[in-house]
Amino acid sequence: QVQLVESGGGLVQPGGSLRLSCAASGITFSHYTMEWDRQAPGQQRELVARITYGGITNYADSVRGRSTISRDNAKNTVHLQMDSLKPEDTAVYFCHARYEYGSLEHWGQGTQVTVSS
């Protein structure tokens, strides 16, 4: 059974930092590109950051320079460090696994991030 379990969300003040983590099980982690996506109320889900098994990263323009995605292939985990958070970063953040050799993909349940004073 595939599981992607997110943790690390919460309430943070503007300018603060959070580190999101995702633990994957039930997949061959080395075969998946890992993403963090987010969905704000009334908005479409959007890509925040992506990292391939080999470590190639991509970021949305809205978070580039403020966020760092990383993965630990030995522990089947992926992390998103977010700094200088803004109220517009408020959203549910989802861990997303994309199979690098086909169309298979998996999603976590999401973790709420709220940026507010």
C-alpha positions, 0 to 999 in steps of 0.5 A, spaced: 500 500 500 502 506 497 503 512 503 505 519 503 505 522 509 506 529 510 508 533 517 510 540 519 505 544 517 502 549 522 501 556 523 506 561 522 507 569 522 509 572 516 517 572 515 517 566 519 519 559 516 517 552 516 520 545 514 515 540 511 516 533 511 513 527 507 515 520 508 514 515 503 512 507 503 510 502 498 513 505 492 520 504 489 523 511 491 528 511 486 523 511 481 519 517 483 520 524 482 517 528 488 513 534 488 510 539 493 504 542 490 499 546 494 492 548 494 489 555 497 481 556 498 478 557 491 484 556 487 487 550 483 492 546 485 499 548 483 506 546 483 511 549 489 517 545 487 520 538 484 526 534 485 528 528 481 531 522 484 538 525 481 537 531 485 535 536 479 530 541 482 525 546 479 521 551 483 515 555 482 516 563 481 512 565 487 517 561 492 524 561 488 529 564 493 525 562 499 524 555 499 529 549 498 526 542 496 531 536 498 530 528 499 533 523 502 533 517 498 536 512 504 530 514 508 525 515 503 523 522 505 522 529 501 523 535 505 521 543 503 524 548 507 520 555 506 523 561 509 520 568 509 513 566 508 508 570 506 500 570 507 499 568 500 503 562 502 497 559 506 494 553 503 494 545 504 501 543 501 501 536 498 506 531 497 506 528 490 510 522 487 510 522 480 513 515 476 519 517 472 518 511 467 510 512 466 504 516 468 503 513 475 502 518 481 500 518 488 498 524 493 499 525 500 493 527 504 496 534 505 498 538 511 495 545 512 500 551 512 497 558 515 501 564 514 498 570 519 499 575 524 
